[in-house]
Amino acid sequence: MLFPDHRCLGALGLAMLALAGLPPEAEADGIYYQLDYVPSATSTVLTVQRGSLGVSLGWSEWDTGEATTLFASYSLPVPALGPGTTLKLGPAFRHEGGGPSQAGVRAVIENYRQTDQGSLFLLSDVTSIKREYLFLAEWGLPESPVSLAVSFQGDDGDFSEQTLTLGYQIPDSSLRLRLGHRFDADKTFVGFSINTF
């Protein structure tokens, strides 16, 4: 299965309708979509942000199942952690296969900065559901469309993953091509992302 089922699409539609009714705050508005494909291990995420409010919908599959996640967030700057740092906090929901849905709290800290050595994006993402975590660092080479990202993720069960991803930003567009390898699963993936922020 390559795409989420009708429940995911319905949740996304409701989220987008809710955000469409908010007053515009153009400096914080944007959409981020990412799809990484490998047989039996595809993942995709869509984030819609309007001002300080955002909604993220994720879907992933593995050899023995699949899961859908939903995150509604409120964002605020955290200058104490450095310029360009943002905290996103809010309720999180997860539905895995035929099991019951779970609810919890999710917190995300993001930092983006430009330096003489290129751009640097740092992300720390933790969720009370299954104590999931994701830590990511992405370095954009100076005056180049190429980027390199490393990430570590896992939960309180038997899941853990370390990933290395090479990105190529298509000039004058919001499209980035992705090629990466998941070391724990020993699987190489191809993908793309669209970022309008």
Secondary structure, DSSP 8 states (H G I E B T S, - for coil): --S--HHHHHHHHHHHHHHHTS---GGG-EEEEEEEE-TT--EEEEEEEETTEEEEEEEEEETTEEEEEEEEEEEEE-GGG-TTEEEEEEEEEEEETTS-EEEEEEEEEEEEEEETTEEEEEEEEEESGGG-EEEEEEEE-TTSSEEEEEEEEE-SSS-EEEEEEEEEE-TTSSEEEEEEEETTTTEEEEEEEEE--
